[in-house]
């Protein structure tokens, strides 16, 4: 991927990505030359039925799986030939992940759950706590900083998970059904907060969802057809 120092590059760029899995004596092709570019500040909905490769695409984009062909660029950096340590560093410093289940650490408070990834990256404790408090306050949780996950509602837990995902200032946010476990009203509210945070931070976001109403609120929608990424109207 060639770009001059003054030319913007996508936060995520998939170029001719292939991914297949062994099946019997042959293989099952999931991605067959998939292309996708997501730019800073852009929110893209991935709307795809189960079994079409949605999770595979997210895993490849998040450097959790290596493609069998093609290239995945994160901020213009090619990743296919990176060793595991370099890929882990990119995930830690350049990416944030939000899942359907919040995966918060139950023994830690909301604030501590957001502090932890920053401390792992090497930020001083005071700076990490200040950043965590700022994010949680932005997400409407100013009065819940000391509460543990069991003391929070489902929507509050997911907002903490979102804060944790962006705590290190990632270039790219990958979310897999981030409101899937929430009732429709709470889902809409949490999604609205997520969009506001993405807009405010300038992070690029790829959000997989089955919720067509939420998908319609994003900048554009894509799906997977025959192993290719296809733009939806």
Protein Blocks (a to p, Z undefined) as FASTA:
>chain_A
ZZdfklccdfbdcehiacdddehjbccdfbgoiacdddehiacdddddehilpmmmmmmm
nopaccfedjddeehiafklpcfklmmmmmmmmpccddfbloiafkbcfklmmmmmmmmn
opafklmmmmmmmmmmmnopmmmmmpcfklpcfklmmmmmmmmmmmnopabdcdehkllm
pcfklmmmmmmmmmmmmmmnopacddddfblklmmmmmbdcddeehiacddZZ
